């Protein structure tokens, strides 16, 4: 049940938006630290999408 709460948590929603912006703004940059940020952003967005899909299944 805790994973479903991520879909409407304001802090996690802001974090997901910031990760999306990070991926968009730094899509052509190269380097170790940028790559680590991209991996982190993809992980955060994947967790959010999984939580959102579970949330939709519980609602529908």
LINVEN-V973681 format. One record per residue. N is the residue number from 1. RES is the residue in one letter. SS is DSSP state (helix for helix, strand for strand, loop for the rest). Layout:
N/RES/SS
N/RES/SS
This chain:
1/X/loop
2/X/loop
3/X/loop
4/X/helix
5/X/helix
6/X/helix
7/X/helix
8/X/loop
9/X/loop
10/X/helix
11/X/helix
12/X/helix
13/X/helix
14/X/helix
15/X/helix
16/X/helix
17/X/helix
18/X/helix
19/X/helix
20/X/helix
21/X/helix
22/X/helix
23/X/helix
24/X/helix
25/X/helix
26/X/loop
27/X/loop
28/X/loop
29/X/loop
30/X/loop
31/X/loop
32/X/helix
33/X/helix
34/X/helix
35/X/helix
36/X/helix
37/X/helix
38/X/helix
39/X/helix
40/X/helix
41/X/helix
42/X/helix
43/X/helix
44/X/helix
45/X/helix
46/X/helix
47/X/helix
48/X/helix
49/X/helix
50/X/helix
51/X/helix
52/X/helix
53/X/helix
54/X/helix
55/X/helix
56/X/helix
57/X/helix
58/X/helix
59/X/helix
60/X/loop
